[in-house]
Amino acid sequence: MLVALMAKDKSGALQTRLDNREAHLAHVKESGIVAMAGPLLDADGGMCGSLIVLNVDDMAQAKAFADNDPYAKAGLFETVTLDIWNKVIG
């Protein structure tokens, strides 16, 4: 099933994002469950969150991915949601 992970960064946490970006990208690539991913951008084009679509067996697998993300472990996110997603177009 597909799960949309939406994470919003804490205000003023850009340096935390930059400091952990390489580890985060490795986590994404090594997981084998990421269908698509990219940063959310603010009105000025700065990174302010993440959208990751996961192809998982169950929500427990999605939660484990989210919990083990280096960004999450570094305390970057203000909020994180996991929602089952139905791909209709694209």
C-alpha positions in Angstrom: 0.0 0.0 0.0 1.0 3.6 -0.5 1.5 5.9 2.5 2.1 9.6 2.3 4.5 10.9 5.0 4.1 14.6 5.5 6.5 16.3 7.8 6.7 20.0 8.7 10.0 21.4 10.0 10.2 23.3 13.3 10.6 27.1 12.7 14.2 28.1 12.4 15.5 24.5 12.0 17.1 24.9 8.5 20.6 24.2 9.9 19.3 20.9 11.5 18.0 19.9 8.1 21.3 20.8 6.3 23.4 19.0 9.0 21.4 15.8 8.6 20.6 15.9 4.9 23.2 13.3 3.8 22.1 10.8 6.4 18.4 11.4 5.5 19.0 10.8 1.8 20.9 7.6 2.6 18.0 6.4 4.7 15.6 7.2 1.8 17.7 5.4 -0.7 18.6 2.4 1.4 15.1 1.7 2.7 13.9 0.3 -0.6 10.3 1.5 0.1 10.3 5.1 -1.1 8.2 5.6 -4.3 8.9 9.3 -4.5 10.1 12.1 -2.2 11.1 15.7 -1.9 11.2 18.7 0.3 8.3 21.0 0.9 9.1 24.7 0.1 8.0 27.9 1.7 6.9 31.0 -0.2 10.6 32.0 -0.7 11.6 28.6 -2.0 13.3 27.5 1.2 13.0 23.9 2.5 10.4 23.7 5.3 9.3 20.1 5.4 9.2 16.7 3.5 6.8 14.7 1.5 7.6 11.1 1.1 5.4 8.5 -0.6 6.2 5.0 0.8 5.3 1.7 -0.8 4.9 -0.5 2.3 3.2 -3.7 3.5 1.5 -2.1 6.5 1.4 1.1 8.6 3.9 -0.4 11.1 6.5 -0.4 8.3 5.7 3.2 7.4 5.9 4.2 11.1 9.3 2.4 11.5 10.6 4.3 8.4 9.4 7.6 9.9 10.8 6.9 13.3 14.2 6.0 12.0 14.6 8.9 9.6 17.7 10.9 10.7 15.7 14.1 10.4 13.2 12.8 12.9 16.0 11.6 15.2 17.6 15.0 15.1 14.3 16.7 16.1 13.8 18.5 12.9 10.1 18.1 12.6 7.3 20.0 14.3 4.7 17.5 13.0 4.6 14.2 11.1 1.6 12.5 9.6 1.2 9.2 7.9 -1.8 8.7 5.7 -2.8 5.8 3.4 -2.8 7.3 -0.1 -4.6 6.1 -3.3 -2.7 7.0 -6.4 -5.2 7.9 -9.1 -3.3 10.0 -11.7 0.4 9.8 -12.7 
